[in-house]
Each structure stands twice: as structure tokens, then as C-alpha cells.
């Protein structure tokens, strides 16, 4: 049985020698204490920044999702509406509700009729209907 060395003595038993000078840390009692840095402030600051970034990204995704669902609902409504013509890409069409509540698509603008107006739409090249705000539409 080997004789145990005191804690302050650095003896490498595998190599059979004293190697205190080779260690990356202090080995004697008079050496400065090893103190870890306090990173609490750094962590809290960065946690707040990251949480803000995730919240912003979440809000953006949520807004995109809501816009996509609104567009889906309008497309579903228009494709289930009654119309007796083939819509042309890029043209402006108006969606109305009949007296019995069924939707129908028309070329007639809301200013020219008294029907129950739902919205103004345009068909894009992907065959997706896009809602047009009143400020965007131009009548000839």
C-alpha cells in the first residue's frame, strides 16, 4: 500500500513524480483562491433579449398565420360561391350574398348595385383570390 501524500502536495502516481509546476491551477496554500465569475447579470440580460426576440418572432408568425387563414376563408367562400363565368387572372371581382344568404361573384361594383356586399377580390396566377381594400381598387 502506498503512503498517501498530503492534499497540498501534487504527486502524479501514474508518472511517479511531483508535477505541481505543470498544473494549470494553484497547488499551494498561499496561492490565490480560484473564484468563478458571476455571470448572473449577463445571463439575465441575454435571457431578456432572447425572450424578446422569440416573442417578436412568435407575434410575426401569428400575424402571418391569421392573414393566411383569412385568405383561406375568403378563397373557400369564393370557390363555393355561385358564378357563371370563368374569372380572368388579374381582373377585379365583387363578392355578394343573395337574399337567401348564398354567396355569388359578380363583375358589377358595389357602387352600381344594392346587393349585400362582402368584398372585392382579384384572382392571381396561382389561382388564389386576394382581397382588395377599397383604397387599392381602381375602376375604369
Secondary structure by P-SEA (a helix, b strand, c coil): ccccccccccccccccccccccccccccccccccccccaaaaaaaaaaaaaaaaaaaaaaaaaaaaaaaaaaaaaaaaaaccccccccccbbbbbbbcccbbbbbcccccccccccccbbbbbccccbbbbbcccccccc
